[in-house]
Amino acid sequence: MATVENDLDIYYAVGNANTQRQEIEIASIINKRNSAGWKLVTTTTAIVDTKNNFSNLYLFWERK
């Protein structure tokens, strides 16, 4: 039976709009994970602080 690993990355963002810096950082996370054999299963976001527009991006990974 194959062993499956799961992992999670949390990316913290401030502001209500993506910036080029945020896009580059997220792309870097995805590229590093893909090259290490991880498959992105799903993503989700959560607004943590509506007053300061602080949010989290959750990236859920799987590797067999």
N, C-alpha and C positions, 0 to 999 in steps of 0.2 A: 504494500500500500504506500502510495506517495505521501511524503510529508509536505504540508503546505504551511508557509510562514506568512504572517500578516504583520503590517507595520502601519504607522501613521506619522505624517508630517503635519505640523501646524504652522501656518504662515500668518503672522500678525500684520495687519494693515491699518493705517490711520488715514482717514479721508474717505470721501464718498466716490472717488473716481480713480480708476487705475492710472498709474503713471508709467512712463517707459521704464523707470527703475524697477518698479514692482513687477512689470511684465518680464524683464530680464532676469530678476531673481527667481521668479516662479519657473521660468523656462530652464534655468540652471538646475533647480531641484529636480525637475522632470527628466532632464537629460542625464543627470548623475544616476538617478534611480533606474532609468531604462538601461543604461550601460552596465549596471550591476545585476541585471536580470529581473528587475521588479516590473510588474504590470500594474498600471493605474486602474483600480477597480471602480472608484467613485470619488466624487468631490462634493463638498457641501460648505456653505458659508453660514456664519452666525454673527449677528450684530450684537456686540458685547456692550457698547456704550453709545446710545443714540445721541447724546449731547455732544460728544467729541468725535462722532463718526468712526468709532473704533470697531473693527471687525476681524474675525478669524476666518481663514480658509483652511479647511481640513482636506488632506489628500490621503486616501486609503489605498494601500498597496498590498499586493499578493505576489508570492514567489513560490514556485514548485521545485 
